[in-house]
Amino acid sequence: MNAAILYVVPTFNRAGDMARTLGAIAAQDWPDALKSILVIDNSSTDNTSAVLAELAQTLPCRMEHLRKAPEGPTVARNIGLRRGAASASLVALVDSDVELDPGWTRATVAALEADPGLAQVGGKLVFGHDPAVLNSYGGVSGFLGLAWDRGEGGDAADETAPRDALWINTAAVMLRPGPALAVGGFDEAFFYGYEEPDLGLRLAIAGWRARVVPDAVALHHAGVRVVAGHPELVFHYTKNRIRMGLKCWAPPLLAGFAALNLLYGLADALLHAPRRARMRALWWNVIHLRDTWRHRRLAQAARTVPDNVPRALLSPHWLPPTRLRGHRRRLVRGSVFGAGTDDRLPADGKP
């Protein structure tokens, strides 16, 4: 069965990537009449608008450009989920520096159609500078909430079988919009970081599953230069990880999670820069506890399975195999550390 699909592409200052990303969507092995693209622009300051206006004249499928305030990708993705729920059967989230293989849509839709218990499907996300190097094949989380891309830096050819995962990198993922919206969608307090593990965990306690399939290949054109992560994003990563667990885990796991995260958070802030950002994240969770508890009630109201179900998908290791050490992403074969600025934020460094 051919389903109508809305491809949602959040972007910020990536005019140079638009033709490649949207061209790959247009080239998907799927009827043009059942494909539409929504580019959600977080107030780009480059020539994104002009580039999109030109592309709209040549793409074989419908494309809409929505410009909005720089609130981050979580808000953009929720807009896409709501639009998709109203106009399409499925929603594909595709980052603006990602190039889908022509068969990506067929592979992800086939998996969803074969298993009604799946809420989302992804595949092999490989690096554009060397497609033999894996960026992600599903997401991994430990009990502390720390999350990382499964297999990052390994050989993409090693992944030959479908696999259930707790979460999937939103660089390229196909979703049923109904289940995602039913559990609250992406948490818009997150701005950036941990939005995928958080949604995956809420879907899991609601009885939904996620899967990656090897035939769904997408290239992540992240570049070879790895720069330092912005302290503001370290703050968001830290606060989001804690809020996720406070919302999702049921007693008695909740008490253990909270105690361990307090100890880990304090030690992390004392031992690793940027210390102020990490301490601010702990304090943010204190002063926003009432709002977190409101979101917790919503998450628990959707629960259909006990915690042992999502816990079975957790890594036995609480910490990732390789620390970020203050960088934007981990070093892999073919990439290098370099000087530069983190381009995920506006020039003033604030959302």
C-alpha positions as YAML, in Angstrom:
chain: A
units: angstrom
residues:
- id: 1
  name: MET
  ca: [0.00, 0.00, 0.00]
- id: 2
  name: ASN
  ca: [1.32, 3.44, -0.90]
- id: 3
  name: ALA
  ca: [0.90, 5.97, 1.92]
- id: 4
  name: ALA
  ca: [0.95, 9.76, 1.73]
- id: 5
  name: ILE
  ca: [4.18, 10.98, 3.33]
- id: 6
  name: LEU
  ca: [5.14, 14.41, 4.63]
- id: 7
  name: TYR
  ca: [8.92, 14.93, 4.74]
- id: 8
  name: VAL
  ca: [9.74, 17.47, 7.46]
- id: 9
  name: VAL
  ca: [13.12, 19.21, 7.13]
- id: 10
  name: PRO
  ca: [14.08, 21.54, 10.00]
- id: 11
  name: THR
  ca: [16.93, 23.86, 8.99]
- id: 12
  name: PHE
  ca: [19.08, 26.76, 10.11]
- id: 13
  name: ASN
  ca: [21.62, 28.43, 7.82]
- id: 14
  name: ARG
  ca: [22.09, 25.47, 5.48]
- id: 15
  name: ALA
  ca: [21.24, 27.03, 2.13]
- id: 16
  name: GLY
  ca: [24.14, 25.15, 0.52]
- id: 17
  name: ASP
  ca: [22.67, 21.79, 1.55]
- id: 18
  name: MET
  ca: [19.10, 22.36, 0.43]
- id: 19
  name: ALA
  ca: [19.39, 21.21, -3.19]
- id: 20
  name: ARG
  ca: [21.06, 17.93, -2.18]
- id: 21
  name: THR
  ca: [18.68, 17.16, 0.71]
- id: 22
  name: LEU
  ca: [15.45, 18.05, -1.08]
- id: 23
  name: GLY
  ca: [16.64, 16.52, -4.33]
- id: 24
  name: ALA
  ca: [17.19, 13.20, -2.57]
- id: 25
  name: ILE
  ca: [13.68, 13.36, -1.11]
- id: 26
  name: ALA
  ca: [12.24, 14.10, -4.54]
- id: 27
  name: ALA
  ca: [14.19, 11.12, -5.94]
- id: 28
  name: GLN
  ca: [12.70, 8.64, -3.45]
- id: 29
  name: ASP
  ca: [11.20, 5.51, -4.95]
- id: 30
  name: TRP
  ca: [7.70, 6.68, -4.07]
- id: 31
  name: PRO
  ca: [4.92, 8.28, -6.14]
- id: 32
  name: ASP
  ca: [5.39, 12.05, -6.46]
- id: 33
  name: ALA
  ca: [1.69, 12.61, -5.80]
- id: 34
  name: LEU
  ca: [2.09, 10.99, -2.37]
- id: 35
  name: LYS
  ca: [5.18, 12.99, -1.37]
- id: 36
  name: SER
  ca: [5.22, 16.50, 0.06]
- id: 37
  name: ILE
  ca: [8.02, 18.45, 1.75]
- id: 38
  name: LEU
  ca: [7.76, 20.94, 4.60]
- id: 39
  name: VAL
  ca: [10.96, 22.90, 5.23]
- id: 40
  name: ILE
  ca: [10.79, 24.58, 8.65]
- id: 41
  name: ASP
  ca: [13.33, 27.39, 8.79]
- id: 42
  name: ASN
  ca: [14.44, 28.49, 12.25]
- id: 43
  name: SER
  ca: [15.11, 32.10, 11.10]
- id: 44
  name: SER
  ca: [18.12, 31.44, 8.88]
- id: 45
  name: THR
  ca: [20.28, 34.48, 8.15]
- id: 46
  name: ASP
  ca: [21.78, 33.12, 4.92]
- id: 47
  name: ASN
  ca: [20.06, 32.87, 1.52]
- id: 48
  name: THR
  ca: [17.93, 29.85, 2.44]
- id: 49
  name: SER
  ca: [14.70, 31.60, 1.40]
- id: 50
  name: ALA
  ca: [15.99, 32.41, -2.09]
- id: 51
  name: VAL
  ca: [17.35, 28.90, -2.61]
- id: 52
  name: LEU
  ca: [14.06, 27.30, -1.55]
- id: 53
  name: ALA
  ca: [12.03, 29.60, -3.77]
- id: 54
  name: GLU
  ca: [14.09, 28.47, -6.75]
- id: 55
  name: LEU
  ca: [13.88, 24.78, -5.81]
- id: 56
  name: ALA
  ca: [10.11, 24.98, -5.46]
- id: 57
  name: GLN
  ca: [9.92, 25.69, -9.18]
- id: 58
  name: THR
  ca: [11.80, 22.52, -10.15]
- id: 59
  name: LEU
  ca: [10.93, 19.82, -7.61]
- id: 60
  name: PRO
  ca: [8.44, 17.21, -8.89]
- id: 61
  name: CYS
  ca: [6.59, 17.13, -5.55]
- id: 62
  name: ARG
  ca: [4.98, 19.89, -3.50]
- id: 63
  name: MET
  ca: [7.30, 21.86, -1.21]
- id: 64
  name: GLU
  ca: [6.36, 24.43, 1.42]
- id: 65
  name: HIS
  ca: [8.75, 26.78, 3.22]
- id: 66
  name: LEU
  ca: [7.69, 27.80, 6.74]
- id: 67
  name: ARG
  ca: [9.87, 30.40, 8.46]
- id: 68
  name: LYS
  ca: [9.59, 30.63, 12.24]
- id: 69
  name: ALA
  ca: [11.33, 31.96, 15.35]
- id: 70
  name: PRO
  ca: [14.64, 30.26, 16.29]
- id: 71
  name: GLU
  ca: [13.09, 27.90, 18.84]
- id: 72
  name: GLY
  ca: [15.10, 24.85, 17.84]
- id: 73
  name: PRO
  ca: [14.33, 21.57, 16.08]
- id: 74
  name: THR
  ca: [11.93, 20.17, 18.70]
- id: 75
  name: VAL
  ca: [9.31, 22.84, 17.99]
- id: 76
  name: ALA
  ca: [9.86, 22.43, 14.25]
- id: 77
  name: ARG
  ca: [9.39, 18.66, 14.43]
- id: 78
  name: ASN
  ca: [6.17, 19.02, 16.42]
- id: 79
  name: ILE
  ca: [4.82, 21.39, 13.79]
- id: 80
  name: GLY
  ca: [5.66, 18.74, 11.20]
- id: 81
  name: LEU
  ca: [4.01, 15.95, 13.20]
- id: 82
  name: ARG
  ca: [0.79, 17.95, 13.55]
- id: 83
  name: ARG
  ca: [0.78, 18.86, 9.86]
- id: 84
  name: GLY
  ca: [1.44, 15.25, 8.95]
- id: 85
  name: ALA
  ca: [-1.31, 13.92, 11.18]
- id: 86
  name: ALA
  ca: [-3.76, 16.16, 9.33]
- id: 87
  name: SER
  ca: [-2.54, 15.61, 5.77]
- id: 88
  name: ALA
  ca: [-0.53, 12.38, 5.50]
- id: 89
  name: SER
  ca: [-0.36, 8.83, 6.77]
- id: 90
  name: LEU
  ca: [3.32, 9.04, 7.75]
- id: 91
  name: VAL
  ca: [5.89, 11.69, 8.65]
- id: 92
  name: ALA
  ca: [9.56, 11.44, 7.73]
- id: 93
  name: LEU
  ca: [11.93, 13.65, 9.72]
- id: 94
  name: VAL
  ca: [15.03, 14.48, 7.68]
- id: 95
  name: ASP
  ca: [17.80, 16.82, 8.79]
- id: 96
  name: SER
  ca: [18.90, 19.43, 6.29]
- id: 97
  name: ASP
  ca: [22.42, 17.96, 5.99]
- id: 98
  name: VAL
  ca: [21.15, 14.43, 5.26]
- id: 99
  name: GLU
  ca: [20.84, 12.73, 1.86]
- id: 100
  name: LEU
  ca: [18.43, 9.81, 1.68]
- id: 101
  name: ASP
  ca: [19.27, 6.80, -0.46]
- id: 102
  name: PRO
  ca: [16.54, 6.35, -3.14]
- id: 103
  name: GLY
  ca: [15.23, 3.21, -1.41]
- id: 104
  name: TRP
  ca: [15.07, 4.69, 2.11]
- id: 105
  name: THR
  ca: [11.32, 5.38, 2.00]
- id: 106
  name: ARG
  ca: [10.39, 1.96, 0.61]
- id: 107
  name: ALA
  ca: [12.45, 0.21, 3.29]
- id: 108
  name: THR
  ca: [11.07, 2.18, 6.25]
- id: 109
  name: VAL
  ca: [7.44, 2.04, 5.09]
- id: 110
  name: ALA
  ca: [7.70, -1.71, 4.48]
- id: 111
  name: ALA
  ca: [8.84, -2.25, 8.06]
- id: 112
  name: LEU
  ca: [5.99, -0.14, 9.45]
- id: 113
  name: GLU
  ca: [3.40, -1.94, 7.32]
- id: 114
  name: ALA
  ca: [4.73, -5.34, 8.36]
- id: 115
  name: ASP
  ca: [4.54, -4.59, 12.10]
- id: 116
  name: PRO
  ca: [1.67, -2.47, 13.48]
- id: 117
  name: GLY
  ca: [3.44, -2.27, 16.85]
- id: 118
  name: LEU
  ca: [6.17, -0.05, 15.44]
- id: 119
  name: ALA
  ca: [5.86, 3.72, 15.95]
- id: 120
  name: GLN
  ca: [9.07, 4.66, 14.15]
- id: 121
  name: VAL
  ca: [11.62, 3.13, 11.79]
- id: 122
  name: GLY
  ca: [15.10, 4.24, 10.81]
- id: 123
  name: GLY
  ca: [18.10, 2.62, 9.24]
- id: 124
  name: LYS
  ca: [21.79, 3.00, 8.60]
- id: 125
  name: LEU
  ca: [22.89, 6.59, 9.03]
- id: 126
  name: VAL
  ca: [26.38, 6.77, 7.53]
- id: 127
  name: PHE
  ca: [28.86, 9.61, 7.20]
- id: 128
  name: GLY
  ca: [28.88, 11.54, 3.95]
- id: 129
  name: HIS
  ca: [32.68, 11.86, 3.93]
- id: 130
  name: ASP
  ca: [32.97, 8.05, 4.05]
- id: 131
  name: PRO
  ca: [29.76, 5.99, 3.67]
- id: 132
  name: ALA
  ca: [31.61, 2.93, 4.95]
- id: 133
  name: VAL
  ca: [31.68, 4.57, 8.42]
- id: 134
  name: LEU
  ca: [28.54, 4.23, 10.52]
- id: 135
  name: ASN
  ca: [27.09, 7.29, 12.24]
- id: 136
  name: SER
  ca: [24.12, 5.53, 13.83]
- id: 137
  name: TYR
  ca: [22.15, 2.30, 13.69]
- id: 138
  name: GLY
  ca: [19.57, 3.01, 16.35]
- id: 139
  name: GLY
  ca: [20.10, 4.82, 19.62]
- id: 140
  name: VAL
  ca: [21.45, 3.48, 22.92]
- id: 141
  name: SER
  ca: [20.76, 4.75, 26.45]
- id: 142
  name: GLY
  ca: [22.06, 3.80, 29.87]
- id: 143
  name: PHE
  ca: [20.14, 3.99, 33.16]
- id: 144
  name: LEU
  ca: [21.64, 7.41, 33.98]
- id: 145
  name: GLY
  ca: [19.95, 8.67, 30.82]
- id: 146
  name: LEU
  ca: [23.17, 9.21, 28.90]
- id: 147
  name: ALA
  ca: [22.51, 8.36, 25.26]
- id: 148
  name: TRP
  ca: [24.66, 7.70, 22.22]
- id: 149
  name: ASP
  ca: [24.38, 6.52, 18.62]
- id: 150
  name: ARG
  ca: [24.78, 2.76, 18.37]
- id: 151
  name: GLY
  ca: [27.83, 1.67, 16.39]
- id: 152
  name: GLU
  ca: [29.12, 5.18, 15.72]
- id: 153
  name: GLY
  ca: [32.51, 4.99, 14.01]
- id: 154
  name: GLY
  ca: [32.17, 1.31, 13.16]
- id: 155
  name: ASP
  ca: [31.89, -0.37, 9.77]
- id: 156
  name: ALA
  ca: [28.48, 0.19, 8.20]
- id: 157
  name: ALA
  ca: [28.73, -3.17, 6.43]
- id: 158
  name: ASP
  ca: [28.61, -4.97, 9.79]
- id: 159
  name: GLU
  ca: [24.94, -4.10, 10.28]
- id: 160
  name: THR
  ca: [23.00, -6.61, 8.20]
- id: 161
  name: ALA
  ca: [19.90, -7.39, 10.29]
- id: 162
  name: PRO
  ca: [16.89, -5.43, 11.57]
- id: 163
  name: ARG
  ca: [17.10, -4.49, 15.23]
- id: 164
  name: ASP
  ca: [14.73, -3.00, 17.79]
- id: 165
  name: ALA
  ca: [16.04, 0.13, 19.49]
- id: 166
  name: LEU
  ca: [14.90, 2.39, 22.30]
- id: 167
  name: TRP
  ca: [15.20, 5.46, 20.09]
- id: 168
  name: ILE
  ca: [16.23, 6.53, 16.58]
- id: 169
  name: ASN
  ca: [18.29, 9.50, 15.46]
- id: 170
  name: THR
  ca: [15.92, 12.08, 13.97]
- id: 171
  name: ALA
  ca: [18.43, 12.88, 11.23]
- id: 172
  name: ALA
  ca: [16.41, 10.33, 9.24]
- id: 173
  name: VAL
  ca: [13.38, 8.56, 10.71]
- id: 174
  name: MET
  ca: [9.89, 7.57, 9.53]
- id: 175
  name: LEU
  ca: [7.09, 7.88, 12.10]
- id: 176
  name: ARG
  ca: [3.44, 7.22, 12.56]
- id: 177
  name: PRO
  ca: [2.41, 10.73, 13.72]
- id: 178
  name: GLY
  ca: [-0.54, 9.49, 15.80]
- id: 179
  name: PRO
  ca: [1.42, 7.60, 18.47]
- id: 180
  name: ALA
  ca: [4.09, 10.32, 18.71]
- id: 181
  name: LEU
  ca: [1.47, 13.02, 19.27]
- id: 182
  name: ALA
  ca: [-0.52, 10.83, 21.67]
- id: 183
  name: VAL
  ca: [2.46, 10.73, 24.06]
- id: 184
  name: GLY
  ca: [3.00, 14.50, 23.75]
- id: 185
  name: GLY
  ca: [5.35, 14.76, 20.78]
- id: 186
  name: PHE
  ca: [8.82, 16.17, 21.28]
- id: 187
  name: ASP
  ca: [9.38, 18.05, 24.54]
- id: 188
  name: GLU
  ca: [9.61, 21.70, 23.47]
- id: 189
  name: ALA
  ca: [11.47, 22.65, 26.65]
- id: 190
  name: PHE
  ca: [14.44, 20.70, 25.31]
- id: 191
  name: PHE
  ca: [15.43, 23.08, 22.48]
- id: 192
  name: TYR
  ca: [18.26, 20.73, 21.44]
- id: 193
  name: GLY
  ca: [19.59, 17.36, 22.57]
- id: 194
  name: TYR
  ca: [18.03, 14.19, 23.99]
- id: 195
  name: GLU
  ca: [14.72, 14.83, 22.25]
- id: 196
  name: GLU
  ca: [14.97, 11.44, 20.51]
- id: 197
  name: PRO
  ca: [15.69, 9.30, 23.61]
- id: 198
  name: ASP
  ca: [12.95, 11.17, 25.49]
- id: 199
  name: LEU
  ca: [10.32, 10.52, 22.81]
- id: 200
  name: GLY
  ca: [11.53, 6.94, 22.39]
- id: 201
  name: LEU
  ca: [11.21, 6.23, 26.11]
- id: 202
  name: ARG
  ca: [7.72, 7.73, 26.31]
- id: 203
  name: LEU
  ca: [6.64, 5.68, 23.29]
- id: 204
  name: ALA
  ca: [8.17, 2.56, 24.86]
- id: 205
  name: ILE
  ca: [6.27, 2.87, 28.15]
- id: 206
  name: ALA
  ca: [3.12, 3.42, 26.07]
- id: 207
  name: GLY
  ca: [3.73, 0.04, 24.44]
- id: 208
  name: TRP
  ca: [5.18, 1.19, 21.09]
- id: 209
  name: ARG
  ca: [8.45, 0.01, 19.56]
- id: 210
  name: ALA
  ca: [11.16, 1.40, 17.29]
- id: 211
  name: ARG
  ca: [13.26, -0.49, 14.76]
- id: 212
  name: VAL
  ca: [16.17, 0.05, 12.41]
- id: 213
  name: VAL
  ca: [16.46, -1.84, 9.11]
- id: 214
  name: PRO
  ca: [19.67, -2.20, 7.07]
- id: 215
  name: ASP
  ca: [18.15, -1.36, 3.68]
- id: 216
  name: ALA
  ca: [17.20, 2.18, 4.79]
- id: 217
  name: VAL
  ca: [20.44, 4.08, 4.19]
- id: 218
  name: ALA
  ca: [20.96, 7.82, 4.67]
- id: 219
  name: LEU
  ca: [24.14, 9.87, 4.33]
- id: 220
  name: HIS
  ca: [24.90, 12.44, 7.03]
- id: 221
  name: HIS
  ca: [27.02, 15.20, 5.50]
- id: 222
  name: ALA
  ca: [28.36, 16.35, 8.85]
- id: 223
  name: GLY
  ca: [31.76, 17.36, 7.52]
- id: 224
  name: VAL
  ca: [35.13, 16.08, 8.65]
- id: 225
  name: ARG
  ca: [35.99, 18.87, 11.10]
- id: 226
  name: VAL
  ca: [34.82, 18.33, 14.68]
- id: 227
  name: VAL
  ca: [34.60, 21.58, 16.67]
- id: 228
  name: ALA
  ca: [33.97, 22.33, 20.34]
- id: 229
  name: GLY
  ca: [30.35, 22.10, 21.47]
- id: 230
  name: HIS
  ca: [28.74, 25.35, 22.57]
- id: 231
  name: PRO
  ca: [28.35, 25.67, 26.38]
- id: 232
  name: GLU
  ca: [24.69, 26.58, 25.89]
- id: 233
  name: LEU
  ca: [24.11, 23.22, 24.24]
- id: 234
  name: VAL
  ca: [25.98, 21.41, 27.03]
- id: 235
  name: PHE
  ca: [23.45, 23.05, 29.35]
- id: 236
  name: HIS
  ca: [20.56, 21.73, 27.25]
- id: 237
  name: TYR
  ca: [22.01, 18.22, 26.95]
- id: 238
  name: THR
  ca: [22.43, 17.99, 30.73]
- id: 239
  name: LYS
  ca: [19.05, 19.43, 31.74]
- id: 240
  name: ASN
  ca: [17.18, 17.38, 29.14]
- id: 241
  name: ARG
  ca: [18.76, 14.09, 30.17]
- id: 242
  name: ILE
  ca: [17.63, 14.59, 33.77]
- id: 243
  name: ARG
  ca: [14.13, 15.81, 32.86]
- id: 244
  name: MET
  ca: [13.65, 12.76, 30.62]
- id: 245
  name: GLY
  ca: [14.15, 10.28, 33.43]
- id: 246
  name: LEU
  ca: [12.08, 12.26, 35.92]
- id: 247
  name: LYS
  ca: [9.16, 12.16, 33.49]
- id: 248
  name: CYS
  ca: [9.36, 8.55, 32.42]
- id: 249
  name: TRP
  ca: [10.59, 6.15, 35.09]
- id: 250
  name: ALA
  ca: [8.07, 4.72, 37.57]
- id: 251
  name: PRO
  ca: [8.79, 4.09, 41.26]
- id: 252
  name: PRO
  ca: [11.03, 2.60, 42.57]
- id: 253
  name: LEU
  ca: [13.32, 3.25, 39.58]
- id: 254
  name: LEU
  ca: [12.47, 6.95, 39.76]
- id: 255
  name: ALA
  ca: [14.02, 7.35, 43.21]
- id: 256
  name: GLY
  ca: [17.22, 5.60, 42.16]
- id: 257
  name: PHE
  ca: [17.44, 7.62, 38.95]
- id: 258
  name: ALA
  ca: [16.99, 10.93, 40.79]
- id: 259
  name: ALA
  ca: [19.57, 10.11, 43.47]
- id: 260
  name: LEU
  ca: [22.16, 8.82, 41.02]
- id: 261
  name: ASN
  ca: [21.71, 11.81, 38.71]
- id: 262
  name: LEU
  ca: [22.18, 14.26, 41.55]
- id: 263
  name: LEU
  ca: [25.47, 12.59, 42.48]
- id: 264
  name: TYR
  ca: [26.59, 12.16, 38.87]
- id: 265
  name: GLY
  ca: [25.55, 15.70, 37.94]
- id: 266
  name: LEU
  ca: [27.51, 17.26, 40.78]
- id: 267
  name: ALA
  ca: [30.60, 15.17, 40.02]
- id: 268
  name: ASP
  ca: [30.32, 15.91, 36.29]
- id: 269
  name: ALA
  ca: [30.04, 19.65, 36.96]
- id: 270
  name: LEU
  ca: [33.06, 19.61, 39.26]
- id: 271
  name: LEU
  ca: [35.26, 17.54, 36.96]
- id: 272
  name: HIS
  ca: [34.33, 18.67, 33.44]
- id: 273
  name: ALA
  ca: [34.05, 21.99, 31.69]
- id: 274
  name: PRO
  ca: [31.91, 23.93, 31.05]
- id: 275
  name: ARG
  ca: [31.15, 23.69, 34.78]
- id: 276
  name: ARG
  ca: [28.77, 26.63, 34.96]
- id: 277
  name: ALA
  ca: [26.57, 25.19, 32.19]
- id: 278
  name: ARG
  ca: [26.35, 21.83, 33.96]
- id: 279
  name: MET
  ca: [25.49, 23.38, 37.33]
- id: 280
  name: ARG
  ca: [22.90, 25.61, 35.69]
- id: 281
  name: ALA
  ca: [21.29, 22.50, 34.19]
- id: 282
  name: LEU
  ca: [20.92, 20.92, 37.65]
- id: 283
  name: TRP
  ca: [19.37, 24.11, 39.02]
- id: 284
  name: TRP
  ca: [17.03, 24.36, 36.01]
- id: 285
  name: ASN
  ca: [15.57, 20.99, 36.90]
- id: 286
  name: VAL
  ca: [14.99, 22.12, 40.47]
- id: 287
  name: ILE
  ca: [13.13, 25.31, 39.58]
- id: 288
  name: HIS
  ca: [11.13, 23.62, 36.78]
- id: 289
  name: LEU
  ca: [10.17, 20.55, 38.81]
- id: 290
  name: ARG
  ca: [6.48, 21.48, 38.85]
- id: 291
  name: ASP
  ca: [6.35, 21.67, 35.04]
- id: 292
  name: THR
  ca: [8.33, 18.43, 34.76]
- id: 293
  name: TRP
  ca: [5.83, 16.77, 37.08]
- id: 294
  name: ARG
  ca: [2.98, 17.96, 34.86]
- id: 295
  name: HIS
  ca: [4.68, 16.31, 31.87]
- id: 296
  name: ARG
  ca: [5.32, 13.25, 34.00]
- id: 297
  name: ARG
  ca: [1.60, 12.85, 34.67]
- id: 298
  name: LEU
  ca: [0.94, 12.95, 30.93]
- id: 299
  name: ALA
  ca: [3.65, 10.36, 30.22]
- id: 300
  name: GLN
  ca: [2.44, 8.03, 32.95]
- id: 301
  name: ALA
  ca: [-1.19, 8.38, 31.82]
- id: 302
  name: ALA
  ca: [-0.16, 6.91, 28.46]
- id: 303
  name: ARG
  ca: [1.74, 4.01, 30.07]
- id: 304
  name: THR
  ca: [0.62, 0.50, 29.12]
- id: 305
  name: VAL
  ca: [3.71, -1.56, 30.07]
- id: 306
  name: PRO
  ca: [5.97, -1.77, 33.15]
- id: 307
  name: ASP
  ca: [9.49, -0.35, 33.22]
- id: 308
  name: ASN
  ca: [11.10, -3.75, 32.64]
- id: 309
  name: VAL
  ca: [9.99, -3.55, 28.97]
- id: 310
  name: PRO
  ca: [12.00, -0.42, 28.02]
- id: 311
  name: ARG
  ca: [14.75, -1.39, 30.49]
- id: 312
  name: ALA
  ca: [15.39, -4.50, 28.37]
- id: 313
  name: LEU
  ca: [16.57, -2.14, 25.61]
- id: 314
  name: LEU
  ca: [18.94, -0.19, 27.85]
- id: 315
  name: SER
  ca: [22.66, -0.69, 27.49]
- id: 316
  name: PRO
  ca: [24.32, -2.65, 30.31]
- id: 317
  name: HIS
  ca: [26.84, 0.21, 30.37]
- id: 318
  name: TRP
  ca: [25.74, 3.41, 32.06]
- id: 319
  name: LEU
  ca: [28.31, 5.55, 30.26]
- id: 320
  name: PRO
  ca: [28.99, 5.84, 26.51]
- id: 321
  name: PRO
  ca: [32.06, 3.99, 25.22]
- id: 322
  name: THR
  ca: [33.63, 7.30, 24.16]
- id: 323
  name: ARG
  ca: [33.09, 10.64, 25.91]
- id: 324
  name: LEU
  ca: [32.38, 13.75, 23.88]
- id: 325
  name: ARG
  ca: [34.94, 15.68, 25.98]
- id: 326
  name: GLY
  ca: [33.34, 18.99, 25.16]
- id: 327
  name: HIS
  ca: [33.23, 18.45, 21.38]
- id: 328
  name: ARG
  ca: [30.21, 18.67, 19.13]
- id: 329
  name: ARG
  ca: [30.42, 15.00, 18.17]
- id: 330
  name: ARG
  ca: [32.77, 12.06, 18.56]
- id: 331
  name: LEU
  ca: [35.84, 11.60, 16.39]
- id: 332
  name: VAL
  ca: [35.49, 8.82, 13.79]
- id: 333
  name: ARG
  ca: [37.63, 7.54, 10.93]
- id: 334
  name: GLY
  ca: [38.25, 10.38, 8.50]
- id: 335
  name: SER
  ca: [37.29, 13.25, 10.82]
- id: 336
  name: VAL
  ca: [39.63, 15.62, 12.67]
- id: 337
  name: PHE
  ca: [39.42, 18.01, 15.59]
- id: 338
  name: GLY
  ca: [39.55, 21.63, 14.48]
- id: 339
  name: ALA
  ca: [38.95, 25.21, 15.51]
- id: 340
  name: GLY
  ca: [35.65, 26.88, 14.78]
- id: 341
  name: THR
  ca: [32.22, 27.67, 16.17]
- id: 342
  name: ASP
  ca: [29.21, 25.46, 16.77]
- id: 343
  name: ASP
  ca: [26.73, 26.44, 14.03]
- id: 344
  name: ARG
  ca: [23.65, 24.97, 15.72]
- id: 345
  name: LEU
  ca: [22.90, 28.29, 17.46]
- id: 346
  name: PRO
  ca: [22.39, 31.86, 16.20]
- id: 347
  name: ALA
  ca: [25.40, 34.15, 16.26]
- id: 348
  name: ASP
  ca: [24.57, 35.44, 19.76]
- id: 349
  name: GLY
  ca: [24.79, 31.88, 21.10]
- id: 350
  name: LYS
  ca: [21.23, 31.87, 22.43]
- id: 351
  name: PRO
  ca: [18.07, 30.07, 21.29]
...
